[in-house]
Every structure is written in structure tokens, then in C-alpha cells.
């Protein structure tokens, strides 16, 4: 997959911010591990991450909107 800006990784940013908010969440830890190992997540996993991330107040709206666009693109 060709990415326009390889240094920008919205999914990784959201995973890190969600891990800070939910440090004991097995679900978020599992998603972070799978993202690092496989290099991506399925549509269902991204939807689950989006649901968790919307509950976190510290994640900027533009990152959530980008994640939503990635989900819709899949």
C-alpha cells in the first residue's frame, strides 16, 4: 500500500492514546499487538477501536474523523 506521508500513522496514534486512557484493556492491548505484528487491522477491529476511542476525551476530533474515513474506505 502506498501512503502519501509514511511518517503519519493515525491508527497508531489513536491506539497509543487509547492505551493511555485504558491501560488495563485487554481488547486495546490486543489491537495494538496485532497492528504492530501484522501492520494493519480488519474493518471490524477498526470499528471496535473507533467505539473505544470515541469515549476518550483527549483524542482530537480530526484523528477520529480520519479513522472513520479509513473504516468507510474498507
Secondary structure by P-SEA (a helix, b strand, c coil): cccccccccaaaaaaaaaaaaccccaaaaaaaaaaaacccccaaaaaaaaaaaaacccccaaaaaaaaaaaaac
